[in-house]
Amino acid sequence: MNTYIDVNKNKKPTTLAQDIVIISSQLLSPVKDVVLGISLFSIPYLNTKISNIKPIIDGNNMVDTIKKILLLENTPLIKDITLSLVVSSIPFCFIAIALLKPYELNRKAKDCKDLIITDNGKKGGNTIIPIRKTISLKNPSLIKLICYSNGVLADDFNEGDKLKRLSRKWKRFVVNAEDYKDDKLIIYYKRHKSNKMLFWENEYLSKTDFELVLGQDNIGNQEIININSSPHMVISSSSGRR
């Protein structure tokens, strides 16, 4: 009887370098930085407050005794460790874990897998690994979800009605997915639930001869045509739509 072992079953989907990138990318959020900074600077305050509690005093004395026995009372860093410092640092550690682990982004990855978009239709198949969520400066209503592709292709999203189903799942208008540099891809989606009508703006006036800017596509790129290279055109419109 032959026994086959799936060596990839428990294989970690990310490398240590990728984990560091994912964690550090969470610090690009100003809100997370402020919360993390406040919690870090609260450690000395909490340390002072709890150091006068009887069980903590006894624990500090025990730690000092252990350091003396091990001849560590003058060792840099270790000499400043106390039970009260450890206890007061626990809330910061929990806050740091909550902020640096992208729970929200991981839920989006799970949604993709649940809809059989990124697992190639097989149990245990490839699934995107979210890195960070950013807002497009060119189009503030557009959000970019940057992910490690993990073998997933942008075409996996763009086939059939997958973007529509993902839009319904996320309650956002999912615009597009495209391959990104290295082993990454980007999923574009809007803050609102549906695609808004685009209206003409003066910024669409081009300074280049024979060039017409028709408007913007869903991800904020200008749609441009040149009459010289496109001599045959059919133009139609309806109440503000391009």
Secondary structure as GFF3:
##gff-version 3
##sequence-region A 1 242
A	DSSP	alpha_helix	16	25	.	.	.	ID=ss1
A	DSSP	three_ten_helix	26	28	.	.	.	ID=ss2
A	DSSP	alpha_helix	30	41	.	.	.	ID=ss3
A	DSSP	alpha_helix	43	50	.	.	.	ID=ss4
A	DSSP	alpha_helix	54	69	.	.	.	ID=ss5
A	DSSP	three_ten_helix	78	80	.	.	.	ID=ss6
A	DSSP	alpha_helix	83	100	.	.	.	ID=ss7
A	DSSP	alpha_helix	103	114	.	.	.	ID=ss8
A	DSSP	beta_strand	129	135	.	.	.	ID=ss9
A	DSSP	beta_strand	142	148	.	.	.	ID=ss10
A	DSSP	alpha_helix	155	158	.	.	.	ID=ss11
A	DSSP	alpha_helix	162	170	.	.	.	ID=ss12
A	DSSP	beta_strand	174	179	.	.	.	ID=ss13
A	DSSP	beta_strand	184	190	.	.	.	ID=ss14
A	DSSP	three_ten_helix	202	204	.	.	.	ID=ss15
A	DSSP	beta_strand	211	216	.	.	.	ID=ss16
A	DSSP	beta_strand	222	226	.	.	.	ID=ss17
###
